[in-house]
Amino acid sequence: MSETDDYIQALIVSNPFHEPLVEAAIDELQLPSGSRGLDAGCGIGLQVPLFVEAIVPGGHVTGLDLSPQFLTHAREFVQRVGIAERTSFKEGSVNKLPFDSDAFDWSWSADCVGYAPFDPLPPLKEMARVVKPGGTVAILVWSSQQLLPGYPLLEARLNATPAGIAPFTAGMAPERHFMRAPGFMRRAGLGDIRGRTFVSEAQAPLSEEMRQALKALIDMRWPGAEAELSADDRAQFQRLCRPQSPDFILNLPDYYAFFTETLFYGRVDK
């Protein structure tokens, strides 16, 4: 399998842990029934059915992504779940959306717009451009997690690696960090800006589906971080995060974990 195939599989496997959080964030937006919306940076389309459900009866969701391979999976996915007639997909960049102005009632981007090293302002302006006056523009991104209970120092050191501090990067201007999103959303012309943080939780005993989801999430959370750790921390990380280890963290009878993402959204004022 290619790296892209591996990543797609990890997204699918980890989705049962992630989906309740996304569903709650979508519910927060109170999208109008029958509305037309854009999922900018839709990836393999896992969130599209949640939007379709949120805007019943009627409505239509368009997914956009730069990756043809992701879009192929997205089209196959919506076909399998029986919502193909209420969806469409287009290849393109969030920095230059291939849609007319005022084409949608709302636009959304999760784990895409606002991520370093890209300037969040151009895609936000584009997301606002394609939404009708009074419509909603929303972005969602990782904000915190506790996946290694009992090992706060190790998790803190993992979080301080280049992979661990994403979507922040060393040297980034503070006003470009995602948690300062209200500022760059205002500069994109949005009003009535709000923020809210949502959490996904897991507690032992873990179902096999949840166990696999958490394993995939741990693998995705700190890619390449081991090279940044001291020898002692690296050994502890391998002991706790390798399934073949007798001390694998997910084997704990009292395991508990959480993962948060933060939603910022505003209204288009044209």
C-alpha positions in Angstrom: 0.0 0.0 0.0 1.1 3.6 -0.7 1.4 6.2 2.0 -1.8 7.8 0.7 -3.6 4.4 1.0 -2.3 4.0 4.5 -3.5 7.5 5.5 -7.0 6.8 4.0 -7.2 3.6 5.9 -6.2 5.4 9.1 -8.9 8.0 8.6 -11.5 5.3 8.1 -10.4 3.3 11.1 -10.2 6.3 13.5 -13.6 7.8 12.4 -15.7 6.0 15.0 -13.9 8.0 17.7 -13.9 11.2 15.7 -17.4 11.3 14.3 -19.4 12.1 17.4 -17.3 15.3 17.9 -17.9 16.4 14.2 -21.6 15.6 14.5 -21.9 17.8 17.6 -20.0 20.6 15.8 -22.3 20.4 12.8 -25.4 20.5 15.1 -24.0 23.7 16.7 -24.3 25.4 13.3 -28.0 24.8 13.0 -27.9 24.6 9.2 -31.1 25.3 7.4 -33.2 22.4 6.0 -32.9 22.2 2.3 -29.8 24.3 2.1 -26.8 23.9 -0.2 -23.4 23.8 1.3 -19.7 23.3 0.6 -17.2 21.0 2.4 -13.9 22.6 1.5 -11.1 20.1 1.8 -13.5 17.2 2.2 -10.9 14.5 2.0 -12.5 11.1 1.5 -15.9 12.4 2.3 -16.5 11.0 5.8 -18.3 14.1 7.0 -20.6 14.5 3.9 -23.3 12.1 5.2 -23.4 14.1 8.5 -24.2 17.3 6.5 -26.8 15.5 4.4 -28.5 14.3 7.5 -28.3 17.8 9.1 -30.1 19.6 6.2 -33.0 17.1 5.6 -35.4 17.3 4.0 -33.8 18.2 0.7 -30.5 20.1 0.4 -27.2 19.4 -1.3 -23.6 19.0 -0.3 -20.6 19.7 -2.5 -17.2 18.4 -1.5 -14.0 19.9 -2.8 -10.5 18.5 -2.5 -7.1 18.8 -4.3 -6.6 15.0 -4.2 -8.2 13.0 -7.1 -7.5 9.8 -5.0 -9.4 11.3 -2.0 -12.3 12.3 -4.3 -12.5 8.8 -5.8 -13.0 7.4 -2.3 -15.5 10.1 -1.4 -17.7 9.3 -4.5 -17.6 5.6 -3.8 -18.4 6.3 -0.1 -21.6 8.4 -0.8 -22.7 5.8 -3.3 -22.4 3.0 -0.7 -24.4 4.9 1.9 -27.1 5.9 -0.6 -26.8 9.7 -0.8 -25.0 10.2 -4.1 -28.0 12.0 -5.6 -27.7 14.7 -2.9 -23.9 15.2 -3.2 -21.3 16.2 -5.8 -17.6 16.5 -5.7 -15.1 18.8 -7.5 -11.3 18.9 -7.7 -9.8 22.2 -6.7 -8.0 24.4 -4.2 -9.5 26.1 -1.2 -7.4 29.1 -2.1 -9.3 29.6 -5.4 -12.6 28.0 -5.2 -14.0 27.0 -8.6 -17.5 28.3 -7.8 -19.5 31.4 -8.5 -20.0 34.0 -5.8 -23.1 33.4 -3.6 -23.4 29.8 -4.8 -23.9 28.2 -1.3 -25.9 28.8 1.9 -22.9 27.8 4.0 -19.3 26.6 3.8 -17.2 24.4 6.1 -13.7 23.2 6.4 -12.3 20.7 8.9 -8.6 20.0 9.5 -7.7 22.0 6.4 -8.2 25.8 6.4 -6.3 27.4 9.3 -3.5 24.7 9.3 0.1 25.9 9.0 2.1 26.7 6.9 -0.7 28.2 4.8 -2.1 31.7 5.3 -5.7 31.2 6.6 -7.0 34.5 5.1 -7.1 33.7 1.4 -9.2 30.5 1.8 -11.5 32.1 4.3 -12.1 35.0 2.0 -12.9 32.4 -0.7 -15.2 30.5 1.6 -17.0 33.8 2.4 -17.2 34.8 -1.3 -19.1 31.7 -2.3 -21.6 32.0 0.5 -24.8 34.1 0.2 -25.2 37.1 2.6 -26.3 35.9 6.0 -24.9 32.4 5.4 -22.4 30.6 7.6 -18.6 30.0 7.2 -17.1 27.5 9.7 -13.7 26.0 10.3 -12.9 23.1 12.7 -9.4 22.0 13.8 -7.6 19.9 16.4 -7.0 21.8 19.7 -5.9 19.3 22.4 -5.8 15.7 23.4 -4.9 13.3 26.3 -4.3 9.9 24.8 -1.6 8.6 27.2 -3.2 8.8 30.7 -0.6 8.7 33.5 2.2 9.9 31.3 1.7 13.7 31.1 5.4 14.5 30.6 5.8 12.2 27.7 2.7 13.5 26.1 3.8 17.1 26.6 7.2 16.3 25.0 5.4 14.6 22.0 3.2 17.6 21.7 6.2 19.9 21.6 7.7 18.2 18.5 7.1 19.8 15.1 4.3 17.2 14.4 2.8 17.6 17.9 2.3 21.3 17.8 0.5 21.3 14.4 -1.4 23.3 13.2 1.1 25.7 14.9 4.7 25.9 13.6 7.8 27.4 15.3 8.2 31.0 14.4 4.6 31.5 13.3 3.1 34.9 14.2 0.7 34.4 17.1 -2.1 36.1 15.3 -2.0 33.4 12.6 -2.5 30.5 15.1 -5.9 28.8 14.8 -7.0 29.8 18.3 -6.8 33.4 17.1 -9.3 32.6 14.3 -11.8 35.3 15.3 -9.2 37.9 14.2 -8.6 36.5 10.7 -12.3 35.7 10.3 -13.1 39.3 10.9 -10.5 40.3 8.3 -12.2 37.9 5.9 -15.4 40.0 6.3 -17.3 37.8 8.7 -19.4 39.0 11.5 -21.1 37.4 14.6 -18.1 35.2 15.1 -18.3 32.4 17.7 -16.1 29.7 19.0 -16.8 26.4 20.7 -14.8 23.3 21.6 -16.1 19.8 21.3 -14.7 16.6 22.8 -14.6 12.9 21.9 -14.0 10.5 24.8 -13.2 6.9 25.2 -13.1 4.7 28.4 -12.2 1.1 29.1 -13.4 -1.5 28.5 -12.9 -0.6 24.8 -14.8 -2.3 22.1 -12.6 -3.7 19.3 -13.8 -0.9 17.0 -12.8 1.8 19.5 -9.5 0.1 20.3 -8.6 0.1 16.6 -9.8 3.8 16.2 -7.6 4.9 19.1 -4.6 2.9 17.8 -4.9 4.7 14.5 -5.3 8.1 16.1 -2.1 7.6 18.2 -0.3 6.6 15.1 -1.5 9.7 13.2 -1.1 12.2 16.1 2.7 12.2 16.3 4.1 11.1 13.0 7.9 11.2 13.0 7.9 12.5 16.6 10.2 9.7 17.9 13.2 11.2 16.2 12.7 14.3 18.3 12.7 12.5 21.6 15.4 11.6 24.0 16.5 8.0 24.1 14.6 7.4 27.4 11.4 9.1 26.1 11.6 7.2 22.8 11.9 3.9 24.7 8.9 4.8 26.8 6.9 5.9 23.8 7.6 2.6 22.0 6.7 0.7 25.2 3.4 2.4 25.6 2.3 2.9 21.9 3.3 -0.3 20.2 0.5 -3.0 20.2 3.0 -5.8 20.5 4.3 -4.3 23.8 2.9 -5.9 27.0 2.6 -2.4 28.3 0.5 -1.1 25.4 -1.5 1.9 26.8 -4.8 0.7 25.3 -4.6 -2.5 27.5 -5.0 -0.5 30.7 -8.2 -1.6 32.5 -8.7 2.0 33.6 -7.9 3.7 30.3 -9.5 7.0 29.5 -8.8 9.4 26.7 -10.2 12.5 25.1 -9.6 14.5 21.9 -10.9 18.0 21.3 -11.4 20.1 18.2 -12.5 23.8 18.2 -15.1 25.2 15.9 -15.1 28.9 14.8 -17.9 30.2 12.7 -19.3 33.5 11.5 -21.9 35.1 9.2 -21.3 36.5 5.8 -22.0 40.2 5.8 -22.0 41.6 2.2 
